[in-house]
């Protein structure tokens, strides 16, 4: 068990022992969290406060009242995160999550993402995952302009806008953005935009299928989404293979 805990702590450097316990349990092993904590402390493991970035080596009506989510596709939320590639050029990610299942539905990456890009990303999700009842966001121009309001209203989607300067009112997506920065962006050097797209999509899949979430009993959100009372249809043309956690005995 000690070797397993050390191996997982090395593989998932931003996870503490509660989340490592969740990984082990989700892989089918029965373990007491106190045992993992003892091993964690005995081996001197800890989540580093700061980590250096590393490069990868490659071959060749608007409401400010918080609405409590009740089922999948009840409330989606989205927001932008900004970062830079190694050459100093800025890029943005459009992050979209389902607040009920905690699943990250999409991470769209681009040098400049405008209303048309937001609409294109949402259109893909509406066709494959269904149309949500509400979408929560800040008052950014890409989300709150007349074209976006009209388009979503025609589809029957109600828009929920937070108060300006009050990101805590969009807590689910803000929490997700923080995890994205802490677990990936702060530790990666992206040399090209294509590299950023590839690694971000890999992280999104891991986030949905492997990463234990404390808010849903240290399970990953993708199985929760499948078992939810209002299941969403599978992605058209998506690879149906699931990510498995390989644990050395």
N, C-alpha and C positions, 0 to 999 in steps of 0.2 A: 504493500500500500504506500509506503514511503516513496519508493521509486516512481509510482504512478502520480502521486501528488506533486513531486518535484518536476516530473515531466510535463504535467499540465500547467504548472506555474510558469515553467520556462516557455511553453508554447503560447500561453495567453497571459502575457506579462502585465496586463492592466486589470486582471481579475483578482479579487481577494479570496480568502478561504471559503466564504459562504457560496460564492459562485462556482468555485472549483468543486465543492461538495455537490452542487446541482449538476455539474457536468458528469460527475461519476455516477450519480443516481440515474440521470437520464440515459446513461449508457447501459443500465441494467444491473449495476452493482449496488448492493445494500451496504450502506456505511453511515455511521453516526457522525453528525457534524462536529461533535466534540473531539472525536478521534482525529478528524482532518485538522481541526484547530491545533491539537497537540503536536501533530507532525509539522504543521506550518510553523509553529513557534520554535520547536526543537531544531528544525533545519534552518532557522533564521530567515525564512521567506518573508517578503514584504512587497507591497506595491510601491514602486519608486515614485517619488514626488515629481521628478522631471526625467525625461528620457531624450537622448539625442535622436535627431532624425537620421534615417538610414536610407540608402539607395538600394534598389533591387537590381540584381544582375539578370540580364536577359540573354537568351541565345537568339543571333540575328533578330335682406332688409337691415341688416347689420345690427347685431346685438352684442352688447358687452357683458351680458349676464352669462355666467358659466352654465353650460348645458351638460348635465350628467349623461354620459353615454350608457346605452342599455343593450345594444346588440351590434353585430358587425354591420358595416356600411351605415351606421347611424350618424357618426361624425367622423369625417376625415379632417386632417389638418396638414397644412403645408407651410414651408418657409424656405428661405435661401440661406446658404452658408458660403462664405467667401474664403478663398485660399489662393496660393500662388504656386506655380510650377517652379522648377529649379532656376529657370532663366529670369525669374522675377515677374513674369506676366501673370496677371490675375485671371482666375476662373471662378465660376460659381456652381454650386450644386442646388438643384431644386429637390427638396426632400418631402415626400408625401407618406403619411402613416395613417393607419386605421386606429383611432384612439381606443376602441374597445379591445381589439385583439393585440395591440401593440405592434402589429406587423408593419414593416417598412414596405410600402407598395412600390415605390420607385425612388431612384436617385438619378436625376437627369443632370448631366454635366455639360457645361459649355463656357466659352470665354465670355459670352454675353447672353443672358437668358431674358427674353422679353415676353410680353403677353402671349404672342403667337406660340412661343415654345411651351408656356404653361398650358395653353389650350391643347396643343398637340399631345403633350404628356397625359393630360386628363382624358383626352379622347381615347387613347389607347387603353387606359385603365377602365373607362366606362364600358368599352366594348368587351373587355375580358373579365372584369371583376364586378360589373354592375354599377349603377349610379347611386351614390350616397344620398342620404336625406339632407345633411348639412356639410358644409366645408368651413373650417375655422382658419382664420389667418389674421395677419396684421393689416394695416391700411396702406401697404406699399402700392405704388402705382400699377405694378403688374397684376395685382390681385383686385384692386378696388376701382379700376377704371370702368367707364360706362359699357365698353364692349364686353368685358368679362361679366359684369353684372347682368347684362341683357342675355348673353349666351347661356349662363347658368340658370337664369330664371326660366328661359324657354325649355330647359331640360328638367325643370322642377326641383333644382337644387337650391336650398336656402343658404345664404351666406351669413356667417357669424364673424363679425369683426371685433377685435379686442380694442380696448382704449389705447390711444396713442401713448407710447412710453410705458406700457404696462405688459412686458413680455411674459410675466408670471401668469397672465390670464390665458396664455397659450402654452400651458405647462407641459403637455405631452410632447409637442414637437420641440420645445426648448430643451427638454430632458434628452430627447433623441439627439439633437444637435450637439449637446455636450458630450454624449457618449461617442459620437462620430469623431469629434475632435480629440478626445482623450485616448480612444482606443485605436485610431487610425491616423488622422491628419497630423497630429503632433509627433508621430513617430515615423512618417514616411516622406521621402523625397520623390516627387514625381518629375521626371525629366521631360515628359511630353503629355499632352492632353489625352492622347489615346491610352497611355499608361494609367493615368488617373481614372479614366472611365473603366478600364479593366479591373483595377484593384478595388475601386469603390463598389463595383457590382459583385465581386467576390466577397467583399466584406458584408454587403447587404444580404447575400444568401446565407452567410454564416450567422449574421445577426438574427435572421428569421428561423433558421433550422437547427442551430447548435447552441448559441449563446443563451444561458439560463437568465431569466428575468425575475428579479425579486418580487415585482408587483403581481406576477401571476404564478407564485409558488415555485420559483426557480425552474420553470419550464421554458421551452422556447416558444415563440408566438405562433409559428406556422402550424404545429399540431393543434394548438388552441383554436386557430382559425378554422381548421377542418372540422373540429368537433363542436363548433359554435352553433346556436339554434338557427341562424340564417346563413348557411354556408354559401360561399361565393363560388362561381364556376371556375374551373381550372384555366390556367393561361393557355391560349390557343398556340399550339406548336411548341409549348415549353418542354424542356427535358424533364421527364417524370421521375428520373432517378433522384434519390434523396441523399443528402450529405450524411455520412456516418462518422461517428467519432471512433477513431482507432485507438484502443487502449492496450498497451503492452501489459501482459500479466506479470 
